[in-house]
């Protein structure tokens, strides 16, 4: 979705979500190619690794809540009197599909070149992924682009969100009761679904939807206070450091409610670096996983200065995270940004130098 100055807090929250996912996947790639550290031993003994395994999943849940907020807000802003389902789907299609298909094609070719999968399986995986149905067909995430499983869940949400919001609009005063009922229903059904679909993850979309309704109807308290800084920190760390449970949706409610009222943390959430990462987060999400594996295949065993997983992994993270962002940014300019900002590649490139200077100047000041 298009970034908005009105929702800078959410852009930063999106950046935090993608960083949580990246932090997990980098450690996974590091361990996969490491000749020094045994993944089973690290998984059982390293507190950092155990935290990473939890944080990665919670990053995806944050993405789901962000989608719940933004889709509901935009649908309510547009109004159902002028709503056209076909136009809505086309806009969602053009927002996601060009960069998604570009990533699919790129890594389809890479897998063909590597020969790590049977060609027939790759072709089948490509078309199942192209139509956002890989989990439904294979009951397995995409062999070409594993992170795409969450996009399939997002698409399912996009398809039914207008109907869901329309019902809530008609219910008016019963809106919150209806959302609460759906939350309880989703939580109760959660345990029965081993494969990844919207029913399994609906409880993570609903907190964002709930806060969007409060925001749109001007029922969301807008009073910056240290109380909300504390509420955010407690709920956020309780969320990202605890095992997934039905209580995550309640913690997400507090996170989303408090993020609009931060006082001491407000400067942090308006930092240009987080805003930049939030803006390119979709391209980063699409490409980071295979890029991490490529980089770790080349360097995981060549840059080791410590005898502890935590230090070696973190040292390489601080080296290869900025390199990964630099490699992904041209992809964002070519395949994503034109469909978001309606700018050409040249136009984006001209603004890159100025924006980069501003971003790093502000980051240094912060």
N, C-alpha and C positions, 0 to 999 in steps of 0.2 A: 504494500500500500504506500501511497504517497506520504512522505513525511510532512509533518505540519508543525509550525512553530507553536501551535496551540497545544500540541501533545509532545513537547520535548521530553517530558518525563517518561513517556512511553517509548520514545526512540531510545533513550538511555536504558530503559528496562529491557528492550529488545536486544540491545548490545550485550547486556549482562547475561541474558538467556543464551545467546549464541556463544559467548565466551565460556559459559559453563559446559556447553556441549563440546566445544573445541578442546577444552582442558582434559576432558575424559578421552576423547578420540586420539589426542596427541599421545597421552600416556599409553593407550592401547597399542598404537602403532610402534611406539618406542619399545615396549615390552615384546611385541610380536617379532621384531627383528633383532632384539638384543641377544648377544651370546653370553652376557654377563649375569643377567637377572632372569630368574625363573618366574614366569607369570603366576603360577600357582602359589609359590612361596610369597611373592610380593602381595598377591591378592589377600592372603591370609594374615600377613604380618605387618604390612604397611598401613598405618592409619590414613596417610595421605591418599593412597590408592583406593582405600575403602570409601573415603569421602568423595573421590572423583567418580567412582561408580554410581554413587547416589546423585551427585550434582548434575551429571550428564543427563539423567532421566528428568530431573526437575527443570532443567533448561528447556526441554521440549514441552513440558507442562506449562511453563511460562509462555511459550509461543502460542499454545492453544488458548490460553486465557487472553492474550493480546488479540488474537483473531476474534475471539468472542466479543471483546469490547469494540474493536474497530468496525466489524461488520454490522453489529447492532446499531452503533452510533450513526454510521453512514446510511443505513436503511431508514432509521428514524428521521435523520436529517433530510433525506430525499422525500420522504412521505409516501404513503401507499397510494395516494390519489394519482401520483405521477409515476408510480413504480411499473417497470416493464421487466418481467423475469428474463426474457431473451437478452435484453440489453445488459442486465446485471450479470448474466452468465458470460456473455461475450467479454465484458470488462474484466471479470475475474480470470477468464481464459488468457487474455492478452497480458495481464499482470504477471501470471505465473508461467505460462506455457513456453514463450520464446527462450528465456534463459534455461528453463528446465530441459527442453528438448535439445538445446545446444550442448548442455552438460551431458545428456544421455548419448548424443552422437559422438562427442569427443571421447568419452570413456568406453563406449562400444568399440570404437576403433582401437583404443589402447588395449582393451582385453583381447581383441582379435590379434593384435600384434604380439601380445605376450603369450597367447595360446593357453591361458590358464583355465579356460572353460571350453566345452564342446561348442562348436559353431551353432548347431541347431538350438542348444539351450540358450545361447546368447541372443539369437534372433527372437526366440519365444519370450525371453526376459525383456528384450527391448520393447516389443509391442505391448506386452502386459504393462510395463512401466509407462509407456507412452499414453495409455488410456487410464492410468492411475488405478490399476486393478491387480497389481502384482501379488499382493497379499491374498486377495480373493482367489486368484488362479493357482498360485503355488503354495499358499500358506507359509510364505517366506519372504523376507525383504528382498529387494531387487539385487540381482547378482552384479548388475552394472553400476548401480548407484544406491548403495544400501540405505543412505539417509532418506531416500524418497518415501519410505514407509509413512512418515509423518505427513507428507504432502497428500498422500492418498486419504488419510483421515481428514485433513483440512478440506479437501474437495468434497467429501461426503457432508461435511458441515456446511459448506457453501451452498450445496444443493438444497438442503432442508431449512437453512436459516431463515429465508423469507417467510416460509409457512409458519415457522416457530414464532417469529416476531409478529406476524399478522395476527395469530391467535392471541398472543400476549396483549397486543394493541386493543383487540376487541374486548378482552377481559378487563382492561383498564385497572381498576383498583385491585383486581385479583391477580395482577401481573406477578407480584412477588410470591404469592402463594403458589402460583403455577410453576414459577422457576424453582421454588423450594421443593415442590413435589417432584419435578424432573430431576433435581439433584439427588434426592433420596432414592428415586427409582434407578438412576444411573449407578449410584453407589452400590445398590443391592444387586444389580446385574453384573457389576464389574468382575466379580469372582468367577462367573460362568464362562467368560470368553478368554481363551488362551491366545487366539489370533488377534491381530491389531485392526480394530474398526472403530467407528464413531461411538457405538454404544459403550464400548470399553472405556473410552476417553472423554465422554460427554461431560462428566463431572468437572473436567478441567476447563472446558469452554464456558461453563455457566457462571463462575465468579466474574469473569470479564463482562459477560452479558448483563449481569446484575448491576455492576458498577456503571456500565454504559447507560442503563436506564436511569439510574440515580443522577448521573451527570447530565443527561439530556433533559430530564424533567426538573433540573436545578434543585434536586434534593440532596446533592452531595455537598456536605459541609466543606467550605473553602476557607479555612482559618489556619494559617501556618503556625505551627507550635512544636516545641521540643517534644511534646507528648507523642506526636506523630512520627518524629524521628526515632524515638524509642520503640514505638509500636512497629514501625517498618523493620528496624534492625532485628528485633526479637522474632517477628513472624518470618522474615526472610531467612534468617539462619536456622530457625526451626524447620522451615520448609526444605532448604537445600541440604541439611545435614541429617535428616531423619529418613528412615525407610519409607517408601511410598505407601500411603494409606488413604482412606476416605477423608481423613482430617486435612489432607493437603488442600482441598477445595476451600475449607474455612480459612486456612493460612493465606491462601491466594486472595481471598476477599479482603483480609487485613492489609496485605501488601498493596493491592490496587487502590484501596481506599486511602491509605496513608501516603502513597507516593505523590498524590496531588496536594498534600498539605505539609510537605517537608520544610523545615526551617534551616537547621544547621547543614543538612545534606543537600539542600537545594542547589548550591553551587556545584557540588559534585555531579548532580543529575543534569546540569546544564553545561557540563564540560564538553568542549568541541570534539575531543577524542571519542567519547562515548557516542556522541551524535553521529560522527563519521562511521563508526563501526555499526551503529544501528541502521544507518542509511543503506549500507552495502551488505547487511546481514543475510539477505536471501542468497546472494551470490556466494558469500562466504560459506553459508550452510551447504549449498550445493556442491562446492568444490573442495572443501577442506579435507574431507576424509581420504580421498585418493591421493591428494597432494601430500598429506602427512605420511601416508604409506610410502610414497615415492621418496620423500626426503629421508625418512627413517631407514629405508632400504639402503640408501647411499651413505648415510652418516651416523646411524645409531651407535655403531661400534667404533667410530673414529674420533668422537669427541667425548672422551670419558676421563675426568680428572679426579673423581671421588670414588669412594668405595661404598656409597649408599645410593639406592634407587632415587630417593627424594632429591638429592643434590644434583645427580647427573641428569635426571629427567627435567628438573626445573631449569638447570643451566641451558640445556638444549631448547627448552620451551622459549626462553627469552631470546634465543638466537633465531629460531625458525618460525616463531609466530609472526614477527614483522615481515620476514621473507615471504611467508604464505599470503599475507595481506597484500603485499606488493605484487605478487604473481596473480592474485585474483582480481585486483582493481581494473586492469584492462578488460577483463571479461565483463565486469559490471558496466563499464563504459559502453561496450559494444552491444551486449545482449540484454541488459536489464534497464539501464538508465534511459535509453530512448523511449521505452514503453511506459516509463514512470513520469519522466519530466518533459517528454516530447522534445528532447534536444538531440542534436547530431553528435556523433563521436568527436568531431572537431570542436564543437561548442563545449562539450564536457572537458576535453583536454585543455582548452584555453583556461577554463576555470580551475583546473587542478592545482596549478602552481600557487595561485592566490589562496585557495582554500587550504592547501597544505601548510603554507606559511602561517595563516591564521590559526589553524588547528594546533600546530606545534608551539606557537607563541603562547597561546592560551593554556596549553598543557603544562608548559614550563612555569607560567605564572601560578597555575593551580598548585 
